[in-house]
Amino acid sequence: MSVRNNESFVSKSIDSVLNQTYKNFEFLIVDDFSNDNTYKIIKEYEKKDKRIKVFNNDKNLGLTKSLNNLISVSKGPIIARQDGDDISLKQRFLKQVHYFQSSKYEFSFSRAKALQGDRVMPKYSYYLPSTWVSKYKNPFIHGTLMIRKNTLKEVGNYNENFYYAQDYKLFKDLLDANKKFKYIREPLYMLNTENNISTLKKIEQNYYSDIVKQRKQPTKLIK
């Protein structure tokens, strides 16, 4: 989990992870140079639960580099994502880990419900081939990702040339590499759809997303 200025919701997000029915995990959280009380809040959680390890960026690095830094210090063979303004339902980890007990699957996603309105997402594109959907848009919900650490390494982790749409780029790389995945129909995640990166940085997101579709590398950094 990488967080920045999430003081109003980060406690709910952290609690949703700590309340998972699957308990055997380390919880790495980095504060990406917040200027509110986010860092103070997550440090208090670190004191209460030994599974939590908190890191603090001394400048704003962005989500891509922050996630790669956490991956580099993680100890487990499987990485699970969580955003600081979303909620994981209690059975999420347990149901996703189930599919990693065989060597068949290398990463996993689930659908989600919107925190605002309770609609299920994706609604229709879930039923289409993900490789086809990826030609036109991001086929998966980033916060629901669970992936083998070795698989991440094989595709180069998150591409740090992508300040935004780093998840779309990663998913495209995984699909291009024919990595096996399980897409769980059941919503296991509650997704914030208001005042998030996708809505606040729409122009920037679109710039990087278009580059993913064109199979190119960014020629400039847009934040």
Secondary structure, DSSP 8 states (H G I E B T S, - for coil): -EESS-TTTHHHHHHHHHT-S-----EEEEE-S-SSSHHHHHHHHHHH-TTEEEEE-SS---HHHHHHHHHHH--SSEEE---TT-EE-TTHHHHHHGGGSSTT-SEEEEEEEETTT--EESSSGGGS-HHHHTTTS--S-GGG-EEEHHHHHHTTSS-TT-SSSHHHHHHHHHHHTT--EEEEEEEEEEE--SSSHHHHTHHHHHHHHHHHHTT---SS---
